[in-house]
């Protein structure tokens, strides 16, 4: 009987000890990264909670050690969360995110570098302060760095590093593909000579699916009137020279149907809507005629410069 009472008393004391013990909350963010280290599995719900419960300053301060972690997946996730929270933030917070994302350019892994540069394309040029522009400029001479294309185009987008890009352009060992993207970047900044060179190259290429998919988006990136005009002029043709994006359709289609979605996001008051998947809303034939009529009246259309 005495032993039974002692046992009951022991349990009560244990319960009281647990009840009186201070509660130490496990930090959700740190716990998530350490769990990711073990499992290699992301958790969307937890990530949304982390983003909701932190300002960009709080988040980057907490995860800053992970930008230099030995595991690529950890560094990628740190930059990803910085990117997502940065886009949700006000101007000053977006600049904080941009500053951290630019450090990805120094990563030892080319995939992390490319990820960071592509994330930066979604920010406004105004989100890059003077210090950020200096960081971009300092990397332009590194023409052999992974994803140099994205770096050059980013510089053109935020209008920085023109002198550095011009010096890169005359390097004797500059790869031909780099030559193209440096010229596009300079064109975006208003270099008429480089814009003329790019257009000359494009006009020699046949009009087909490859031109529309891989070359015309580069011209649209420049946001220069002569480049956009070239794309607009292609809308007047009825020739069926492009492959349909629908795998069930074997016959070729008018390339204009694929060009319209390229132009819509960069021209103010564009007359045709584009759906979330990037396709023309409604009847394609009617849409093309509407766009042709609109451009015939609005020859001095306004080109939007605020996006990459």
C-alpha angles and dihedrals in degrees: 000000000000090000091051092051090048090052092051092048091050091054091049092050090050092050091049091050091052091047093050095044113107114251114238110197115217110236106249096212098047091043090052094052093048090048089050089052090058101038105028086217125124122218115210095194094054091045091054090051091051091050092048096049100048138059114225089255093052092045098049091044090054098044099036093108089058093062086073098036119139092237118078093212090057093050091046092052092048091054092043093055090045089053095048094046092044092057089051092052135089121257098280091046092050089055089053089054093047091051092054094043090055089061087066087075087072094055120122091227118077092209092059090049092052092046092053094047093049091050090053091058090070094061126086119256087240090063089070109083124195092275091053091050090052088053091052093046092051091060099048094085089056093087092163095057117116115268094015087158091067092046093053093046091048090054090051092048094054092038099238137127098030093151092047091049091050090052090049089051094062096047106125093221097046107133115245093242090053088051089059096050095043088052090050090051092051089047090055087056091053103265100157094192093056092044090054090049092051093048092049090055093048095048090058092058121091118251107250143116093290092055092050095044101041111017109033093056086059091053091048089052090063091062088208118146095231091052094048090044089058090055091046092052090056088062091070094067122094094194115128102225104137134081116245116248087222107089090207092063113077100176121085123256138208109283089220089077089062095042096055093068089051092056100039098077095049103046122076117239093006106188100224128062123230120209128228092270091056097255130126112267115234129355113000096210093051091045093053092051091048091051092048091051091047094053091047088060099033102051091150095053121167118252115213113230101180099092134057 
